[in-house]
Amino acid sequence: MLFRSFYVQKLYGQASEYSAEELRSALARLAGLDHALKGGSREPGELALARMLVEMVPRPEPAGRRGR
């Protein structure tokens, strides 16, 4: 499948917002999730996905702590 150049440019732009280490870490976590979903874990797939998301997605800063 050929990708349209604007789509690829958009992905590169999004990826440039992260450091190489952040991208490596995300890829490793996604590979771990893939392994777990394909039988490498005893926990349900939904739980494995939820755990990965909690680990990867930053928590928003509470409103009272902004600008300190």
All heavy atoms as TSV, in Angstrom:
chain	resi	resn	atom	element	x	y	z
A	1	MET	N	N	0.845	-1.179	0.000
A	1	MET	CA	C	0.000	0.000	0.000
A	1	MET	C	C	0.887	1.239	0.000
A	1	MET	O	O	1.794	1.365	0.801
A	1	MET	CB	C	-0.893	-0.024	1.236
A	1	MET	CG	C	-1.730	1.206	1.386
A	1	MET	SD	S	-2.776	1.040	2.833
A	1	MET	CE	C	-3.486	2.635	2.832
A	2	LEU	N	N	0.611	2.132	-0.880
A	2	LEU	CA	C	1.365	3.377	-0.945
A	2	LEU	C	C	0.708	4.422	-0.054
A	2	LEU	O	O	-0.506	4.560	-0.023
A	2	LEU	CB	C	1.409	3.895	-2.385
A	2	LEU	CG	C	2.161	3.023	-3.380
A	2	LEU	CD1	C	2.018	3.597	-4.773
A	2	LEU	CD2	C	3.616	2.908	-3.001
A	3	PHE	N	N	1.531	5.138	0.694
A	3	PHE	CA	C	1.024	6.199	1.551
A	3	PHE	C	C	1.123	7.526	0.826
A	3	PHE	O	O	2.081	7.784	0.109
A	3	PHE	CB	C	1.831	6.275	2.854
A	3	PHE	CG	C	1.604	5.103	3.753
A	3	PHE	CD1	C	2.536	4.094	3.856
A	3	PHE	CD2	C	0.446	5.014	4.498
A	3	PHE	CE1	C	2.330	3.013	4.693
A	3	PHE	CE2	C	0.224	3.937	5.335
A	3	PHE	CZ	C	1.162	2.938	5.430
A	4	ARG	N	N	0.174	8.345	1.023
A	4	ARG	CA	C	0.213	9.687	0.463
A	4	ARG	C	C	1.278	10.490	1.207
A	4	ARG	O	O	1.454	10.349	2.411
A	4	ARG	CB	C	-1.140	10.366	0.612
A	4	ARG	CG	C	-2.260	9.551	0.010
A	4	ARG	CD	C	-2.978	10.378	-1.014
A	4	ARG	NE	N	-4.113	9.655	-1.543
A	4	ARG	CZ	C	-4.185	9.266	-2.789
A	4	ARG	NH1	N	-3.223	9.513	-3.621
A	4	ARG	NH2	N	-5.245	8.633	-3.224
A	5	SER	N	N	1.987	11.344	0.494
A	5	SER	CA	C	3.103	12.066	1.102
A	5	SER	C	C	2.655	12.970	2.234
A	5	SER	O	O	3.360	13.108	3.230
A	5	SER	CB	C	3.861	12.869	0.049
A	5	SER	OG	O	3.043	13.880	-0.505
A	6	PHE	N	N	1.460	13.590	2.138
A	6	PHE	CA	C	1.017	14.464	3.230
A	6	PHE	C	C	0.783	13.674	4.502
A	6	PHE	O	O	1.029	14.164	5.602
A	6	PHE	CB	C	-0.232	15.269	2.842
A	6	PHE	CG	C	-1.481	14.445	2.663
A	6	PHE	CD1	C	-2.308	14.161	3.733
A	6	PHE	CD2	C	-1.830	13.986	1.404
A	6	PHE	CE1	C	-3.459	13.403	3.571
A	6	PHE	CE2	C	-2.984	13.223	1.224
A	6	PHE	CZ	C	-3.798	12.933	2.299
A	7	TYR	N	N	0.310	12.451	4.372
A	7	TYR	CA	C	0.072	11.597	5.536
A	7	TYR	C	C	1.395	11.248	6.213
A	7	TYR	O	O	1.522	11.340	7.435
A	7	TYR	CB	C	-0.664	10.335	5.101
A	7	TYR	CG	C	-0.946	9.366	6.222
A	7	TYR	CD1	C	-1.919	9.640	7.175
A	7	TYR	CD2	C	-0.235	8.178	6.323
A	7	TYR	CE1	C	-2.181	8.755	8.205
A	7	TYR	CE2	C	-0.499	7.279	7.349
A	7	TYR	CZ	C	-1.470	7.579	8.283
A	7	TYR	OH	O	-1.707	6.696	9.302
A	8	VAL	N	N	2.379	10.883	5.432
A	8	VAL	CA	C	3.701	10.538	5.967
A	8	VAL	C	C	4.345	11.765	6.600
A	8	VAL	O	O	4.931	11.691	7.687
A	8	VAL	CB	C	4.597	9.928	4.866
A	8	VAL	CG1	C	6.019	9.726	5.366
A	8	VAL	CG2	C	3.995	8.619	4.365
A	9	GLN	N	N	4.228	12.922	5.946
A	9	GLN	CA	C	4.786	14.153	6.514
A	9	GLN	C	C	4.125	14.485	7.841
A	9	GLN	O	O	4.784	14.926	8.786
A	9	GLN	CB	C	4.618	15.314	5.535
A	9	GLN	CG	C	5.521	15.196	4.325
A	9	GLN	CD	C	5.206	16.219	3.256
A	9	GLN	OE1	O	4.190	16.905	3.302
A	9	GLN	NE2	N	6.094	16.323	2.273
A	10	LYS	N	N	2.829	14.261	7.943
A	10	LYS	CA	C	2.116	14.508	9.204
A	10	LYS	C	C	2.641	13.592	10.306
A	10	LYS	O	O	2.865	14.022	11.434
A	10	LYS	CB	C	0.619	14.303	9.002
A	10	LYS	CG	C	-0.207	14.613	10.213
A	10	LYS	CD	C	-1.682	14.466	9.930
A	10	LYS	CE	C	-2.484	14.735	11.182
A	10	LYS	NZ	N	-3.922	14.625	10.952
A	11	LEU	N	N	2.851	12.316	9.984
A	11	LEU	CA	C	3.379	11.372	10.970
A	11	LEU	C	C	4.786	11.764	11.426
A	11	LEU	O	O	5.101	11.693	12.608
A	11	LEU	CB	C	3.379	9.956	10.400
A	11	LEU	CG	C	2.008	9.336	10.172
A	11	LEU	CD1	C	2.149	7.974	9.516
A	11	LEU	CD2	C	1.218	9.245	11.456
A	12	TYR	N	N	5.632	12.177	10.471
A	12	TYR	CA	C	6.973	12.618	10.838
A	12	TYR	C	C	6.912	13.851	11.732
A	12	TYR	O	O	7.671	13.985	12.684
A	12	TYR	CB	C	7.819	12.914	9.595
A	12	TYR	CG	C	8.570	11.717	9.083
A	12	TYR	CD1	C	8.100	10.988	8.004
A	12	TYR	CD2	C	9.764	11.321	9.679
A	12	TYR	CE1	C	8.785	9.881	7.534
A	12	TYR	CE2	C	10.459	10.218	9.212
A	12	TYR	CZ	C	9.955	9.505	8.145
A	12	TYR	OH	O	10.646	8.408	7.684
A	13	GLY	N	N	6.003	14.764	11.435
A	13	GLY	CA	C	5.828	15.951	12.261
A	13	GLY	C	C	5.413	15.604	13.675
A	13	GLY	O	O	5.922	16.168	14.653
A	14	GLN	N	N	4.496	14.660	13.808
A	14	GLN	CA	C	4.058	14.227	15.135
A	14	GLN	C	C	5.192	13.530	15.873
A	14	GLN	O	O	5.399	13.756	17.069
A	14	GLN	CB	C	2.849	13.305	15.019
A	14	GLN	CG	C	1.604	14.008	14.556
A	14	GLN	CD	C	0.473	13.048	14.251
A	14	GLN	OE1	O	0.665	11.846	14.063
A	14	GLN	NE2	N	-0.740	13.587	14.170
A	15	ALA	N	N	5.935	12.687	15.176
A	15	ALA	CA	C	7.037	11.961	15.813
A	15	ALA	C	C	8.144	12.903	16.265
A	15	ALA	O	O	8.818	12.638	17.261
A	15	ALA	CB	C	7.596	10.912	14.857
A	16	SER	N	N	8.321	14.021	15.561
A	16	SER	CA	C	9.393	14.953	15.930
A	16	SER	C	C	9.132	15.654	17.259
A	16	SER	O	O	10.023	16.279	17.814
A	16	SER	CB	C	9.607	15.987	14.820
A	16	SER	OG	O	8.512	16.888	14.757
A	17	GLU	N	N	7.916	15.526	17.784
A	17	GLU	CA	C	7.574	16.109	19.088
A	17	GLU	C	C	8.153	15.287	20.243
A	17	GLU	O	O	8.099	15.717	21.389
A	17	GLU	CB	C	6.056	16.211	19.245
A	17	GLU	CG	C	5.376	17.066	18.202
A	17	GLU	CD	C	5.673	18.545	18.367
A	17	GLU	OE1	O	5.775	19.006	19.521
A	17	GLU	OE2	O	5.815	19.228	17.336
A	18	TYR	N	N	8.682	14.117	19.956
A	18	TYR	CA	C	9.173	13.201	20.988
A	18	TYR	C	C	10.651	12.928	20.783
A	18	TYR	O	O	11.143	12.931	19.664
A	18	TYR	CB	C	8.393	11.876	20.946
A	18	TYR	CG	C	6.922	12.064	21.186
A	18	TYR	CD1	C	6.041	12.258	20.126
A	18	TYR	CD2	C	6.418	12.090	22.472
A	18	TYR	CE1	C	4.689	12.458	20.347
A	18	TYR	CE2	C	5.067	12.286	22.701
A	18	TYR	CZ	C	4.217	12.472	21.636
A	18	TYR	OH	O	2.877	12.676	21.856
A	19	SER	N	N	11.330	12.628	21.876
A	19	SER	CA	C	12.747	12.282	21.785
A	19	SER	C	C	12.881	10.848	21.276
A	19	SER	O	O	11.921	10.061	21.310
A	19	SER	CB	C	13.402	12.393	23.165
A	19	SER	OG	O	12.946	11.363	24.027
A	20	ALA	N	N	14.071	10.509	20.842
A	20	ALA	CA	C	14.328	9.147	20.372
A	20	ALA	C	C	14.076	8.142	21.494
A	20	ALA	O	O	13.523	7.063	21.252
A	20	ALA	CB	C	15.755	9.027	19.844
A	21	GLU	N	N	14.454	8.495	22.713
A	21	GLU	CA	C	14.239	7.588	23.842
A	21	GLU	C	C	12.746	7.389	24.122
A	21	GLU	O	O	12.311	6.278	24.422
A	21	GLU	CB	C	14.945	8.109	25.091
A	21	GLU	CG	C	14.834	7.200	26.302
A	21	GLU	CD	C	15.293	5.761	26.026
A	21	GLU	OE1	O	16.286	5.579	25.308
A	21	GLU	OE2	O	14.644	4.827	26.539
A	22	GLU	N	N	11.957	8.451	24.025
A	22	GLU	CA	C	10.507	8.324	24.232
A	22	GLU	C	C	9.890	7.419	23.169
A	22	GLU	O	O	9.034	6.586	23.484
A	22	GLU	CB	C	9.837	9.694	24.196
A	22	GLU	CG	C	10.119	10.544	25.418
A	22	GLU	CD	C	9.594	11.955	25.282
A	22	GLU	OE1	O	9.802	12.568	24.208
A	22	GLU	OE2	O	8.988	12.447	26.249
A	23	LEU	N	N	10.339	7.569	21.936
A	23	LEU	CA	C	9.823	6.721	20.865
A	23	LEU	C	C	10.249	5.271	21.042
A	23	LEU	O	O	9.447	4.352	20.833
A	23	LEU	CB	C	10.274	7.250	19.502
A	23	LEU	CG	C	9.670	8.604	19.100
A	23	LEU	CD1	C	10.338	9.116	17.832
A	23	LEU	CD2	C	8.174	8.510	18.927
A	24	ARG	N	N	11.498	5.050	21.455
A	24	ARG	CA	C	11.968	3.679	21.714
A	24	ARG	C	C	11.156	3.040	22.833
A	24	ARG	O	O	10.741	1.879	22.738
A	24	ARG	CB	C	13.451	3.688	22.095
A	24	ARG	CG	C	14.383	3.497	20.935
A	24	ARG	CD	C	15.810	3.219	21.397
A	24	ARG	NE	N	16.446	4.379	21.988
A	24	ARG	CZ	C	17.047	5.348	21.291
A	24	ARG	NH1	N	17.100	5.266	19.983
A	24	ARG	NH2	N	17.594	6.368	21.884
A	25	SER	N	N	10.918	3.805	23.897
A	25	SER	CA	C	10.158	3.294	25.029
A	25	SER	C	C	8.725	2.952	24.620
A	25	SER	O	O	8.194	1.898	24.994
A	25	SER	CB	C	10.150	4.328	26.158
A	25	SER	OG	O	9.345	3.903	27.231
A	26	ALA	N	N	8.099	3.825	23.856
A	26	ALA	CA	C	6.726	3.572	23.397
A	26	ALA	C	C	6.673	2.331	22.516
A	26	ALA	O	O	5.765	1.500	22.657
A	26	ALA	CB	C	6.191	4.790	22.646
A	27	LEU	N	N	7.629	2.186	21.628
A	27	LEU	CA	C	7.663	1.019	20.753
A	27	LEU	C	C	7.855	-0.267	21.560
A	27	LEU	O	O	7.197	-1.280	21.301
A	27	LEU	CB	C	8.764	1.160	19.703
A	27	LEU	CG	C	8.830	0.069	18.649
A	27	LEU	CD1	C	7.519	-0.045	17.892
A	27	LEU	CD2	C	9.977	0.335	17.697
A	28	ALA	N	N	8.715	-0.217	22.558
A	28	ALA	CA	C	8.936	-1.393	23.410
A	28	ALA	C	C	7.662	-1.753	24.177
A	28	ALA	O	O	7.307	-2.934	24.297
A	28	ALA	CB	C	10.084	-1.136	24.379
A	29	ARG	N	N	6.958	-0.745	24.680
A	29	ARG	CA	C	5.706	-1.012	25.407
A	29	ARG	C	C	4.653	-1.600	24.470
A	29	ARG	O	O	3.902	-2.504	24.841
A	29	ARG	CB	C	5.190	0.258	26.063
A	29	ARG	CG	C	6.023	0.688	27.234
A	29	ARG	CD	C	5.530	2.032	27.758
A	29	ARG	NE	N	6.439	2.578	28.716
A	29	ARG	CZ	C	6.238	2.583	30.022
A	29	ARG	NH1	N	5.144	2.057	30.510
A	29	ARG	NH2	N	7.118	3.111	30.831
A	30	LEU	N	N	4.582	-1.057	23.256
A	30	LEU	CA	C	3.617	-1.588	22.289
A	30	LEU	C	C	3.958	-3.024	21.890
A	30	LEU	O	O	3.067	-3.856	21.718
A	30	LEU	CB	C	3.557	-0.695	21.058
A	30	LEU	CG	C	2.887	0.657	21.286
A	30	LEU	CD1	C	3.122	1.568	20.088
A	30	LEU	CD2	C	1.411	0.488	21.567
A	31	ALA	N	N	5.239	-3.325	21.768
A	31	ALA	CA	C	5.650	-4.703	21.468
A	31	ALA	C	C	5.278	-5.632	22.621
A	31	ALA	O	O	4.829	-6.760	22.399
A	31	ALA	CB	C	7.153	-4.760	21.199
A	32	GLY	N	N	5.443	-5.143	23.847
A	32	GLY	CA	C	5.047	-5.930	25.018
A	32	GLY	C	C	3.550	-6.174	25.045
A	32	GLY	O	O	3.086	-7.280	25.369
A	33	LEU	N	N	2.774	-5.163	24.688
A	33	LEU	CA	C	1.319	-5.318	24.622
A	33	LEU	C	C	0.953	-6.327	23.534
A	33	LEU	O	O	0.099	-7.189	23.748
A	33	LEU	CB	C	0.647	-3.971	24.354
A	33	LEU	CG	C	-0.864	-4.026	24.144
A	33	LEU	CD1	C	-1.574	-4.527	25.395
A	33	LEU	CD2	C	-1.385	-2.661	23.734
A	34	ASP	N	N	1.588	-6.223	22.385
A	34	ASP	CA	C	1.329	-7.159	21.295
A	34	ASP	C	C	1.585	-8.591	21.758
A	34	ASP	O	O	0.768	-9.485	21.521
A	34	ASP	CB	C	2.213	-6.805	20.090
A	34	ASP	CG	C	1.976	-7.718	18.906
A	34	ASP	OD1	O	0.829	-7.761	18.406
A	34	ASP	OD2	O	2.940	-8.394	18.484
A	35	HIS	N	N	2.691	-8.796	22.447
A	35	HIS	CA	C	3.031	-10.130	22.967
A	35	HIS	C	C	1.966	-10.602	23.958
A	35	HIS	O	O	1.515	-11.756	23.897
A	35	HIS	CB	C	4.409	-10.092	23.619
A	35	HIS	CG	C	4.802	-11.379	24.246
A	35	HIS	ND1	N	5.136	-12.497	23.523
A	35	HIS	CD2	C	4.903	-11.728	25.556
A	35	HIS	CE1	C	5.429	-13.484	24.354
A	35	HIS	NE2	N	5.291	-13.036	25.591
A	36	ALA	N	N	1.562	-9.708	24.873
A	36	ALA	CA	C	0.563	-10.074	25.876
A	36	ALA	C	C	-0.767	-10.438	25.222
A	36	ALA	O	O	-1.418	-11.413	25.616
A	36	ALA	CB	C	0.364	-8.917	26.862
A	37	LEU	N	N	-1.163	-9.674	24.204
A	37	LEU	CA	C	-2.444	-9.929	23.540
A	37	LEU	C	C	-2.429	-11.219	22.734
A	37	LEU	O	O	-3.488	-11.801	22.470
A	37	LEU	CB	C	-2.801	-8.757	22.618
A	37	LEU	CG	C	-3.121	-7.443	23.317
A	37	LEU	CD1	C	-3.336	-6.344	22.290
A	37	LEU	CD2	C	-4.330	-7.575	24.231
A	38	LYS	N	N	-1.245	-11.678	22.372
A	38	LYS	CA	C	-1.140	-12.902	21.571
A	38	LYS	C	C	-0.798	-14.119	22.422
A	38	LYS	O	O	-0.233	-15.090	21.951
A	38	LYS	CB	C	-0.092	-12.714	20.476
A	38	LYS	CG	C	-0.548	-11.706	19.439
A	38	LYS	CD	C	0.504	-11.458	18.393
A	38	LYS	CE	C	-0.023	-10.470	17.354
A	38	LYS	NZ	N	1.004	-10.109	16.380
A	39	GLY	N	N	-1.151	-14.047	23.705
A	39	GLY	CA	C	-1.001	-15.207	24.574
A	39	GLY	C	C	0.179	-15.172	25.513
A	39	GLY	O	O	0.414	-16.127	26.237
A	40	GLY	N	N	0.929	-14.092	25.535
A	40	GLY	CA	C	2.104	-14.012	26.401
A	40	GLY	C	C	1.800	-13.569	27.813
A	40	GLY	O	O	2.707	-13.368	28.608
A	41	SER	N	N	0.520	-13.428	28.146
A	41	SER	CA	C	0.136	-12.982	29.488
A	41	SER	C	C	-1.146	-13.689	29.893
A	41	SER	O	O	-1.978	-14.031	29.052
A	41	SER	CB	C	-0.086	-11.458	29.488
A	41	SER	OG	O	-0.587	-11.034	30.738
A	42	ARG	N	N	-1.310	-13.856	31.181
A	42	ARG	CA	C	-2.539	-14.479	31.690
A	42	ARG	C	C	-3.639	-13.455	31.920
A	42	ARG	O	O	-4.791	-13.816	32.062
A	42	ARG	CB	C	-2.257	-15.209	33.003
A	42	ARG	CG	C	-1.402	-16.423	32.808
A	42	ARG	CD	C	-1.232	-17.160	34.099
A	42	ARG	NE	N	-0.386	-18.323	33.880
A	42	ARG	CZ	C	-0.161	-19.230	34.792
A	42	ARG	NH1	N	-0.690	-19.112	35.987
A	42	ARG	NH2	N	0.606	-20.257	34.516
A	43	GLU	N	N	-3.273	-12.155	31.976
A	43	GLU	CA	C	-4.295	-11.142	32.226
A	43	GLU	C	C	-5.114	-10.885	30.957
A	43	GLU	O	O	-4.605	-11.069	29.841
A	43	GLU	CB	C	-3.686	-9.848	32.756
A	43	GLU	CG	C	-2.849	-9.068	31.783
A	43	GLU	CD	C	-2.214	-7.838	32.413
A	43	GLU	OE1	O	-2.336	-7.628	33.633
A	43	GLU	OE2	O	-1.580	-7.085	31.679
A	44	PRO	N	N	-6.361	-10.465	31.128
A	44	PRO	CA	C	-7.189	-10.181	29.945
A	44	PRO	C	C	-6.582	-9.066	29.089
A	44	PRO	O	O	-5.909	-8.163	29.597
A	44	PRO	CB	C	-8.521	-9.719	30.549
A	44	PRO	CG	C	-8.501	-10.174	31.972
A	44	PRO	CD	C	-7.066	-10.265	32.373
A	45	GLY	N	N	-6.826	-9.130	27.785
A	45	GLY	CA	C	-6.281	-8.144	26.865
A	45	GLY	C	C	-6.689	-6.721	27.205
A	45	GLY	O	O	-5.883	-5.794	27.088
A	46	GLU	N	N	-7.936	-6.531	27.645
A	46	GLU	CA	C	-8.406	-5.194	28.000
A	46	GLU	C	C	-7.601	-4.619	29.160
A	46	GLU	O	O	-7.292	-3.428	29.197
A	46	GLU	CB	C	-9.899	-5.208	28.364
A	46	GLU	CG	C	-10.813	-5.548	27.212
A	46	GLU	CD	C	-10.976	-7.050	27.009
A	46	GLU	OE1	O	-10.459	-7.849	27.814
A	46	GLU	OE2	O	-11.617	-7.418	26.008
A	47	LEU	N	N	-7.247	-5.471	30.116
A	47	LEU	CA	C	-6.456	-5.020	31.261
A	47	LEU	C	C	-5.034	-4.677	30.825
A	47	LEU	O	O	-4.473	-3.669	31.259
A	47	LEU	CB	C	-6.433	-6.092	32.354
A	47	LEU	CG	C	-5.636	-5.752	33.612
A	47	LEU	CD1	C	-6.146	-4.467	34.250
A	47	LEU	CD2	C	-5.711	-6.909	34.611
A	48	ALA	N	N	-4.457	-5.488	29.953
A	48	ALA	CA	C	-3.105	-5.215	29.453
A	48	ALA	C	C	-3.079	-3.879	28.711
A	48	ALA	O	O	-2.157	-3.069	28.892
A	48	ALA	CB	C	-2.631	-6.341	28.546
A	49	LEU	N	N	-4.094	-3.619	27.895
A	49	LEU	CA	C	-4.179	-2.358	27.174
A	49	LEU	C	C	-4.346	-1.192	28.143
A	49	LEU	O	O	-3.667	-0.173	28.021
A	49	LEU	CB	C	-5.339	-2.388	26.177
A	49	LEU	CG	C	-5.630	-1.084	25.454
A	49	LEU	CD1	C	-4.437	-0.639	24.620
A	49	LEU	CD2	C	-6.875	-1.218	24.595
A	50	ALA	N	N	-5.227	-1.338	29.118
A	50	ALA	CA	C	-5.449	-0.271	30.094
A	50	ALA	C	C	-4.172	0.038	30.870
A	50	ALA	O	O	-3.840	1.210	31.089
A	50	ALA	CB	C	-6.575	-0.654	31.057
A	51	ARG	N	N	-3.449	-0.985	31.281
A	51	ARG	CA	C	-2.185	-0.771	32.016
A	51	ARG	C	C	-1.178	-0.012	31.160
A	51	ARG	O	O	-0.515	0.905	31.627
A	51	ARG	CB	C	-1.573	-2.102	32.441
A	51	ARG	CG	C	-2.272	-2.774	33.572
A	51	ARG	CD	C	-1.544	-4.090	33.889
A	51	ARG	NE	N	-2.292	-4.900	34.787
A	51	ARG	CZ	C	-2.146	-4.884	36.124
A	51	ARG	NH1	N	-1.278	-4.080	36.668
A	51	ARG	NH2	N	-2.870	-5.678	36.880
A	52	MET	N	N	-1.067	-0.394	29.883
A	52	MET	CA	C	-0.119	0.276	29.007
A	52	MET	C	C	-0.505	1.745	28.825
A	52	MET	O	O	0.342	2.631	28.864
A	52	MET	CB	C	-0.048	-0.419	27.654
A	52	MET	CG	C	1.074	0.114	26.794
A	52	MET	SD	S	0.726	0.259	25.027
A	52	MET	CE	C	-0.833	1.019	24.921
A	53	LEU	N	N	-1.782	2.022	28.647
A	53	LEU	CA	C	-2.225	3.399	28.468
A	53	LEU	C	C	-1.960	4.242	29.711
A	53	LEU	O	O	-1.519	5.390	29.614
A	53	LEU	CB	C	-3.710	3.442	28.100
A	53	LEU	CG	C	-4.039	2.944	26.700
A	53	LEU	CD1	C	-5.543	2.875	26.505
A	53	LEU	CD2	C	-3.391	3.822	25.653
A	54	VAL	N	N	-2.210	3.687	30.882
A	54	VAL	CA	C	-1.959	4.411	32.129
A	54	VAL	C	C	-0.472	4.735	32.252
A	54	VAL	O	O	-0.101	5.828	32.683
A	54	VAL	CB	C	-2.454	3.596	33.347
A	54	VAL	CG1	C	-1.921	4.156	34.648
A	54	VAL	CG2	C	-3.977	3.562	33.369
A	55	GLU	N	N	0.383	3.816	31.847
A	55	GLU	CA	C	1.827	4.042	31.920
A	55	GLU	C	C	2.307	5.061	30.891
A	55	GLU	O	O	3.222	5.837	31.151
A	55	GLU	CB	C	2.581	2.728	31.707
A	55	GLU	CG	C	2.401	1.733	32.819
A	55	GLU	CD	C	3.029	0.392	32.495
A	55	GLU	OE1	O	3.646	0.242	31.422
A	55	GLU	OE2	O	2.890	-0.525	33.331
A	56	MET	N	N	1.690	5.077	29.705
A	56	MET	CA	C	2.204	5.900	28.610
A	56	MET	C	C	1.612	7.306	28.554
A	56	MET	O	O	2.292	8.234	28.147
A	56	MET	CB	C	1.946	5.206	27.271
A	56	MET	CG	C	2.815	4.000	27.053
A	56	MET	SD	S	2.586	3.262	25.431
A	56	MET	CE	C	3.256	4.515	24.373
A	57	VAL	N	N	0.349	7.457	28.905
A	57	VAL	CA	C	-0.325	8.751	28.740
A	57	VAL	C	C	-0.051	9.615	29.974
A	57	VAL	O	O	-0.339	9.203	31.093
A	57	VAL	CB	C	-1.836	8.551	28.532
A	57	VAL	CG1	C	-2.550	9.885	28.443
A	57	VAL	CG2	C	-2.087	7.715	27.290
A	58	PRO	N	N	0.509	10.812	29.760
A	58	PRO	CA	C	0.795	11.664	30.913
A	58	PRO	C	C	-0.492	12.139	31.580
A	58	PRO	O	O	-1.502	12.372	30.914
A	58	PRO	CB	C	1.568	12.839	30.315
A	58	PRO	CG	C	1.280	12.823	28.869
A	58	PRO	CD	C	0.887	11.427	28.504
A	59	ARG	N	N	-0.423	12.254	32.884
A	59	ARG	CA	C	-1.569	12.754	33.640
A	59	ARG	C	C	-1.616	14.267	33.533
A	59	ARG	O	O	-0.578	14.926	33.602
A	59	ARG	CB	C	-1.449	12.364	35.107
A	59	ARG	CG	C	-1.531	10.882	35.308
A	59	ARG	CD	C	-1.439	10.537	36.754
A	59	ARG	NE	N	-1.419	9.093	36.894
A	59	ARG	CZ	C	-1.202	8.481	38.025
A	59	ARG	NH1	N	-0.960	9.159	39.114
A	59	ARG	NH2	N	-1.218	7.175	38.069
A	60	PRO	N	N	-2.814	14.829	33.380
A	60	PRO	CA	C	-2.897	16.289	33.329
A	60	PRO	C	C	-2.535	16.892	34.681
A	60	PRO	O	O	-2.780	16.295	35.723
A	60	PRO	CB	C	-4.359	16.552	32.972
A	60	PRO	CG	C	-5.088	15.297	33.255
A	60	PRO	CD	C	-4.091	14.175	33.218
A	61	GLU	N	N	-1.929	18.041	34.635
A	61	GLU	CA	C	-1.553	18.730	35.856
A	61	GLU	C	C	-2.809	19.325	36.491
A	61	GLU	O	O	-3.625	19.924	35.794
A	61	GLU	CB	C	-0.561	19.845	35.509
A	61	GLU	CG	C	0.193	20.354	36.693
A	61	GLU	CD	C	1.281	21.319	36.269
A	61	GLU	OE1	O	2.103	20.943	35.422
A	61	GLU	OE2	O	1.278	22.441	36.782
A	62	PRO	N	N	-2.984	19.157	37.814
A	62	PRO	CA	C	-4.163	19.753	38.463
A	62	PRO	C	C	-4.193	21.264	38.251
A	62	PRO	O	O	-3.153	21.922	38.206
A	62	PRO	CB	C	-3.965	19.414	39.948
A	62	PRO	CG	C	-3.021	18.262	39.943
A	62	PRO	CD	C	-2.160	18.414	38.734
A	63	ALA	N	N	-5.397	21.817	38.122
A	63	ALA	CA	C	-5.582	23.232	37.805
A	63	ALA	C	C	-4.900	24.143	38.837
A	63	ALA	O	O	-4.366	25.169	38.501
A	63	ALA	CB	C	-7.057	23.563	37.696
A	64	GLY	N	N	-4.933	23.758	40.100
A	64	GLY	CA	C	-4.356	24.602	41.148
A	64	GLY	C	C	-2.846	24.658	41.147
A	64	GLY	O	O	-2.247	25.491	41.790
A	65	ARG	N	N	-2.188	23.771	40.402
A	65	ARG	CA	C	-0.726	23.705	40.405
A	65	ARG	C	C	-0.089	24.359	39.189
A	65	ARG	O	O	1.110	24.405	39.059
A	65	ARG	CB	C	-0.270	22.260	40.490
A	65	ARG	CG	C	-0.674	21.623	41.777
A	65	ARG	CD	C	-0.112	20.233	41.851
A	65	ARG	NE	N	-0.562	19.616	43.078
A	65	ARG	CZ	C	0.252	19.112	43.974
A	65	ARG	NH1	N	1.540	19.130	43.787
A	65	ARG	NH2	N	-0.221	18.559	45.063
A	66	ARG	N	N	-0.886	24.840	38.272
A	66	ARG	CA	C	-0.338	25.452	37.066
A	66	ARG	C	C	0.278	26.796	37.376
A	66	ARG	O	O	-0.232	27.560	38.189
A	66	ARG	CB	C	-1.427	25.640	36.011
A	66	ARG	CG	C	-1.927	24.334	35.474
A	66	ARG	CD	C	-2.941	24.527	34.394
A	66	ARG	NE	N	-3.511	23.230	34.054
A	66	ARG	CZ	C	-4.710	23.064	33.584
A	66	ARG	NH1	N	-5.489	24.085	33.356
A	66	ARG	NH2	N	-5.145	21.857	33.320
A	67	GLY	N	N	1.377	27.084	36.709
A	67	GLY	CA	C	2.004	28.387	36.832
A	67	GLY	C	C	2.765	28.633	38.116
A	67	GLY	O	O	3.106	29.744	38.447
A	68	ARG	N	N	3.010	27.595	38.885
A	68	ARG	CA	C	3.770	27.793	40.127
A	68	ARG	C	C	5.237	27.715	39.891
A	68	ARG	O	O	5.783	27.147	39.093
A	68	ARG	CB	C	3.373	26.728	41.155
A	68	ARG	CG	C	2.005	26.989	41.707
A	68	ARG	CD	C	1.761	26.025	42.845
A	68	ARG	NE	N	0.459	26.347	43.392
A	68	ARG	CZ	C	-0.038	25.776	44.445
A	68	ARG	NH1	N	0.634	24.862	45.086
A	68	ARG	NH2	N	-1.211	26.098	44.874
